[in-house]
Amino acid sequence: MLLSVQLLVLLPSHHFLAFSYQYYHLSWFHLHVAALTCMAAIAMGRPSNRSMWALLAVGCLLAVPAVGEVLSGLRFVGAGLAELEVIREAQSPFWGSFGAREITTFYSGLIWLYPAVLAWTAWRLLTRRADLQECGFLVFALPGLLLLAMQVRFSYFGSLFLLLLPLIALQSLTGQGRAALYAGLLTAGAYAQSLGEYRMQHLPGKSVKYAAGWHLVATLGRACDQAPGLALAHADWGNYIRLQTDCPVISNNFIMTAEDFEAHRRSRELLQLEPGDLLERAPDVKYVLVSSFEPFLLAERLLGAGYEGFEKIAEVTDQNGRPIVRAFRIGAG
């Protein structure tokens, strides 16, 4: 059944039909892993230990081709790549750059129960105190909780478990009678601050940069509609451009594939060039967006004097009239 469903999911995939093998695309990697999972399940159901270990040994040998992709995926999950270190949502909620108030707003006060919830889940599994139904739930919950702690953008893997597991623990510790009362008090207390955030006015995208430059991004998008071309910008601005316009950018913060990492490296290298060098090194770039929020040489130059070959199409200034964000079209004198 698992193999059949996996195959149905993969059949419409271009990468599967092209015999690609990558974890970040729907490809033969996923069918391979599904087959190995089936083999492990069959091995666990064998009546004799000898046949079980023999099947598991064969499975380990067949898993060797997947090692490279698995290690690459683990580096991505653990944000163990230089390109991910500067992306806030790729940081851990616990040892990243987030403050206590910010994390509480994101996850509710339940986030501070995380160590206890994780320990209780592991304890219930290891001591076999859970019945079969609860055990199945906890088996799914444990990796979800671990992923939640690794990167902020993995919150959806563990947030539901962070809410439900304390309720299950309360029920098992207090019984049915008082569990509902305690659950209500816990939930109300945990979400008190988060609910308060809804009454506050926030910057667009909760970003100072986007709040300062979203009008400029719209202007850039209209220019790109009239004369399509590739845009160069910091990856943060690449996100905003892709969100708000149809203008293609070299890179943004949605980094997963090898091509994404290469594009991210290329955009950072180009942003460190002198304007004249950019014209020579990147003839495919037609638009440039620079800002004072990023310490790049190109931004420093283009926010200052004008340069031949760069036509300013929009700018944002601070209260003193100094430009903080500028967009240019390349190719005009």
N, C-alpha and C positions, 0 to 999 in steps of 0.2 A: 504493500500500500504506500509506504513512504517513497519508494523509488518511483512508483507510478505518478504520484502527486508531484514529486520534484520534476519529473520529466515533462509533465503537462505545463508546469510553470516555466520551464526552460525553452520549450519549443518555439515560442514567439521571439526569443532573444536573438538578435543579430550575432552577438558574440558567441553564443552556443552553436549556431549554425555555421559560424566561421571557424569552429574548433579552437576557440580561445580558451585559455586556462588562467584565470585571474580571480582572486577573491572579491575584488571590487566591481566586477561585472557578473551578470547572470551567465555563467559559462560552464564548461565541463568540470571545473573545480567543485561546483556545488553538487553535481551528480556523483562525482568521485566521493565526496564526503558523505553523501546520503548512502551510497553503497557500503562504505566502511562502517557507518552507523548500523545498517542492517546486519552486517557481518558480526559486529560486536553483540547485538541483541540476540542473534541466533546462537553465538558462542555461549552467552550467559545461560541460555536455556538447554544446553547440552546435558545429558544425564551423567556423563562421566567427566572428571576433572581433566583427564588426558585429552579428550577431544576438545574440551573448552580451551585449554591452553594452546593446543595445536592451531585452532582457528584464530585465536587472538594473535599468535605469532605470525601467521600468514597475513592477518590484517595489518600488523605493524610494518611488515615488508611492503605491502601494497600502499601504505600511507607515506612512504618515503618521498614520492614525487610532490607531495603537498607541503613538505616541510618549509620550503622557501616562501611560499605564499602565506603559510601560517605565521612564520616569524615576521614577515612584513606586516601582516594584520595586527600582530601583537604590538609592534612598534607604533602603529597608528593608534591603537586603543590606548596604549600607555603614553601617547603624545611624546614618544621618544625620538622625535625628528625635529631638527632645528627650525623648520618652517612652521611647526605647530606651536612652538614655545611662545611666540608673540601674539597668538590668538587667545583671547580671554576665555572664550567658551570651550577651548581645548584644555583649560587648566582644571585642576581638581577643586571642588568646592571647599575642601578642607585645607590644602596646602598651596592654593593659588593666591591670587592678588585680591580676593574678595574679602570684604569686611563682614563682621557678624550680622549686622543689620541687613546687608544686601543678600546674604545667603538665607537668612530667615525669611525675607520677602519672597525669594525664589521658591523655597521648598516648604515654607511654613515652619513653625517651631518644632515640628516632628524631626527635623534634620538633626537636632541635638540629642535625640534618642537613638541616632544611628548606631553608635557602638553597642548599646544594649540590645537593639533589635537584631543586629548582626550576630552577636554572641548568643542570644536566645535561639535564633534560627539554627545555628550550627549545633548548639547543645541539644535541641529537640531531635535533630537528625542523628547525631552521634550516639545519643542515649536511647534511640528508638522509642521515645515516649509518644510519638505521634501515630495515629492510625493511618491506614493506607491512603485515604483521601487527603488528609493533611500532609502526609509525607510527600505526595506528588506535588502539592502546592509549594512546599518548602524547597523541594529540589529545583523548581523554577525560580523561586524567590532569591536563593543564595547568589547565583551568578548575576541576577538583576541588581541586587544590592551592591555587589562588587563593582559592576560597571558604573553605577551611580556615583561611586566615590572617585572614579578615575578621571572623568571629564564632565563638566557642567552640561555639555550638549548631549550626554548620555542619560539625562535625568529621566527620560520616558521609559528606560529599562527598569528603573527601580522605584519611581515615585509611588506607583500603586501599592507596591509591597510595603513601602515606608508607612503608608496609611493603614493598610489592612493588618499587618503583622502585630502592631501594638494592640489592636482590637481583639485579635485571636488570643494573644497573650493574656489580656484582661479577662477574657471569657474562661480561659483554662485556669486562671488563678483565683477568680472570684465567683465563678459559677454564673448561671443564667440570670439570677435575680438582680444583682448589682452591676453586672457587666454593662447594661445599657446606660445606666446613670454615669458610671465612670467614663464610658466611651464618649458620651455627650460632653462631659466636662473637659476631657482631654482634647477633643476635636475643637471645641470652642476656644480653649486656651491657646492651642497650637496655631489656629488661623486668625487670631485676633489682630496681630500686626499686619498680616498679609491682606486682610480685608480692608484695613485702614488705608492701604496704598491705593485702592480704587478711588478714593475721594481726592487724591492728589493729582495735580496737573504734571504731566511728564513731558520731557522734550521728545520730539519725533524720534522714534526708534531708541529712546533713552540714550541718545548719543549727542554730545556737544558738537561733534564734527558734522553730523547729518543735519542737526538743527541749524547750523551756520550755513550749510551749503546746498540744501535740497533744492532751492530755487535755481541755483547755478547748474545742478545736475539736470534739472528739467530743460534748461536752455541748451545744455550740451546735447541732450537727447533730441531736441528739435533740429539742431544743426546736423546731427548724425542721420536723422531721417531724410534730410534734404540732400546730403552728400555722405552716404554710408562709408564707414572706415573704422579701423581698429583704434581703440583708445588705450593709452598708457596711464595708469594711476596706481597708487598704493592699493594693496589688496582690500583694505577697509572700504576705500572709495569704490573699488571694483564691485563690492557687494551692493553699494547704494546705486551705482550705475545700472547694474543688472536688474535690481529691484524695480527701478523707476523708468527705465528706458529699454529700447531694443538695441542699443549700441553695444557691439562686442568689445570686451576688454581682454587684456592679456591674462590677467589673473584676478581671482577674488579669494575669499577665505574658505570656500568650499573645496578643501584640498583632500583628495583621497587617492587618485590614480597617479602613476608615474608621470603622466603628462601634466597633471595639475602641479606637481612639485617642480617640474622643470619650468613651467610657465611662471610660477611664483618666484623662482630664482632669477629668471630672465627679467621680470619686471623690476626687481630690486636692483639688479645690475644696471639696467637702463636709467633708473632714477638717480643713480650715483654719477652719471655722465654730465659733462658740460653740454649745453644746448647744441653747439656745433657738432660735437661728437655723436649726439643722439641722431641728428639728421643723417649721418654717414652710417651708423651702426644699425639703425632700425628704419629702413625705408618703407616698411609695411605699416608703420604707425602714422595715423592721420590726425589723432586728437590726443591732447595731453591735459591732465588735470593734476595740479600741484597745490599743496597747502602748507601752512606753517606748522601744522600739527605733526608733520613727519620731518625728521632731520635729514633730508636728502639734499645733495649738492644741486640737483636740477631744480628743486623747489626754491632753494636759496637764490639761484640765479634768475629764474623766471618770475619770482615775486619782486625782484628788483627792477633792473633796467629792461627795456625791450630788446628783443633779439631778432635779427633778420631770419625770415622763414617761419616765424611764429606769429600768427594773427590772434590777438586776444578776442575771445567771443563773449566772455562773461567774467565777472570778478565779484568777490565779497570783501568788504573792508571792515575793520574794527571801528570802535568809537572815535579813534584818532585819525581815521582815514587811511590807515596802513592796510594794504591788501593781505588777506589771510588765506584766501582760496582763489585760484584763477584757472580758467579753462582756455585752451588754445586750439586753433586749427593749424596744422602744419601744411606748408606749401605756399603761403602768402608772404609777400615781401614786406 
